[in-house]
């Protein structure tokens, strides 16, 4: 048969690029005959003169492979940092002295601590806002230089209308940064929704094995990228090549890890909703969640973080953490093991409900996790 289309068939469908799971596996590889399938760990602090590289604080091919992969997933150009806080610091330090930042009131506590410290020194002005009220966030942007968003937030899992807030902020000349750590680029692409910069704690879902501390920023603005590259060089917040290699290895398996963890999280959230020892479950995948409809429009999945409040208050919530045997009571998130902790135990989490437990769902069998949660909840409330 010929390749000609009938006159009324219209143009052939446009060929789309590879999907996210394929990008996660293939991006950042050399793709040349004879090249190693995996980029090597480049252990050198300096380079012989005459080439493109000069010094290890500015150049490393192992970082660059990770940056290529993450940038392709987010739809921009990435820079790797030594930690999530180093990435956060670079973005905020780029602001002029006296600038005003609008920040989610339940954003990651490291971000809020950085801002509070800067405010105490007169470095920045800070306005805390409820991301569940997009009109209020946009109103708070008046006279500000930057709005710092998370969606879902950490740990209350509030879903922010990123497109609406970004549009309103840009009308006032305000830059928009989104911490995309919880959603990852597989579930949400903030640059496509209007963000100027995306920040990641690579330590979490991207690296995915609780063995790396690393961060990253992504932007599609070339001038902003170079400003942030300068901040990284002058601040010295560069990742080690071994960490970058481990993070890239973790990124390769993110689609499979996240798919399984998300499915398990949804099932646990549904069961927790009916448990007598649980007062409230916060999970955008539940139809009863205030952010469910927005998350369904904005995200390609609700993620693998579940927060829930235990009947009996903070003491009962702590008892749950002490009673689990399959789950691991520990801070952080995004690893292959399921982690649980009471976030209100920490300074700068005073606004978090005292009995709220944040659970990062891992790769264990869902029935083993549920049996462990059920026995811990039942015992905690009974005592």
Secondary structure, DSSP 8 states (H G I E B T S, - for coil): ------TTS-S--------HHHHHHHTT---STT--SS------SB--TTSS--BTTT--HHHHHHHHHHHHHHTSEEEEESSHHHHHHHHHHTS-TTEEEEEETTS-HHHHHHHHHHHHTTSEEEEEE-TT-HHHHHHHTTT-SEEEEESS-TTT-----HHHHHHHHHHTT-EEEEE-TTTHHHH--GGGGT-SEEEEETTTTTT-SS----EEEEES-HHHHHHHHHHHHHHT----HHHHHHHHHHHHTHHHHHHHHHHHHHHHHHHHHT-TTEEEEE-TTSTTSTTHHHHHHH-SS--SEEEEEETTHHHHHHHHHHH-SSSEE-S---SSS-EEEEGGGSTT-TTS-TTEEEEE--SS-HHHHHHHHHHHHHHHHH-
